[in-house]
Amino acid sequence: MSDFKVRDDWMSFCLPDISEAEVDAVGAAIRSGWWAKGPRTIEFEKRFAEYVGAKYCVGVNSCTAAQHLALLAKGIGPGDEVITTPLTFASTANTILHVGATPVFADIDPDTGLIDPKEIEKKITGKTRAIVPVHYSGLAADLDAIGKLCDSYGLFLSEDAAHAVETRYNGELIGHQPKGAVCYSFYATKNLACGEGGALVTNNEELAAKARVLSTHGMSAGSWNRYGKGGSWRYDIEEPGYKYNMFDIQAALAQVQLARMDDMQRRRFEAVEIYEQAFRDVPQLRLQKTPENCHHSRHLYILRIVPEMLTISRDQFIEELKMRNIGVSVHFIALHTMSAYVKRYGFKPEDFPKAYAFSESEISLPMYSTLGKEKAQYVADAVLDVVAKYKK
Ligand SMILES: *Cc1c(COP(=O)(O)O)cnc(C)c1O
């Protein structure tokens, strides 16, 4: 047996970073009496657009809503095909189905987990209308190559930036002067979190206006203020829309988190440094590669095991970490293996071999700003302990 000492208490995979400032901001929003969509939401939309460097931001209640609205506002629907990655969360492809279009998966680059533009090109047909790349784990998808495909084939680009609030590509933040739509998540576990929330960012005025109307039942613009002075009781329903808007309690939280983001990122990077140092030269472990023109936001810490070099499976590896009181996760269980997609399209795991192999060997380690160096070192030591015990 090794001399590794198991800690007494359970370590969560993820914890939110909530300071008194968030609590105060929520209190102020509630006390103001305006707690649905109102001035704080408008202010957050303005600040977030400024932060990423885009013209318009529509605050919504989830990234899923933003993704649905982006496709709807672009008029994508039945008969259309939309290309995306199988290494993602369900909403990326679910929302393609929600508009009545067909999700078409393109395999990934196994060094990064990002959708591979060469695989995308193979999947383009006369019915393809859009590409939905995911900035997986906080890396940026290859936007130069994907942008070129969009230009040559006349396709809409809707980026899944749920992990990418601080991600940079060619030196600019994701969302900077965007080509199409960029969809963010402010869900509890994300880098900028407000419990539940999201945003659609774009430079396209018409797309922003349409998404905004569709996000509040299809009500004519400005009706959020129909109870305020200068507001009007009269409104029109331009289209049967959805109830997707952000509201002021969310926006109050999101504003504070936006201001604290650099500091939270800096603290995540301390943990990244510890992990990378510990795993760099271990042949049984494979680290994610960061392309040179990309700044990784480190929303997730992606570790892969090399199954041929260990006597235990990935699932058993996870059990070993659990026995050492560490919560971990997997990002993602490949979407084409989920029963809803297997039933609909008859996919086999090997249909997207790289995404499947990636998904089956991946372990997401704890990565959040309140983790701290000591716990990160504990996680690193535990991983090395499991490797030492089960290496071939
Ligand atoms: C979390 C997540 C989403 C969905 O975000 P919600 O705000 O919960 O709707 C979409 N895509 C990816 C890659 C995610 O991780």
The ligand as an ORCA input file, in Angstrom:
! r2SCAN-3c Opt
* xyz 0 1
  C     -24.199     24.019    -19.534
  C     -24.143     23.862    -20.993
  C     -25.205     24.257    -21.819
  C     -26.549     24.647    -21.278
  O     -26.533     25.718    -20.440
  P     -27.876     26.119    -19.637
  O     -27.620     27.530    -19.235
  O     -27.972     25.180    -18.482
  O     -29.011     25.987    -20.570
  C     -25.026     24.226    -23.188
  N     -23.878     23.779    -23.724
  C     -22.854     23.340    -22.972
  C     -21.609     22.873    -23.652
  C     -22.962     23.349    -21.587
  O     -21.973     22.875    -20.837
*
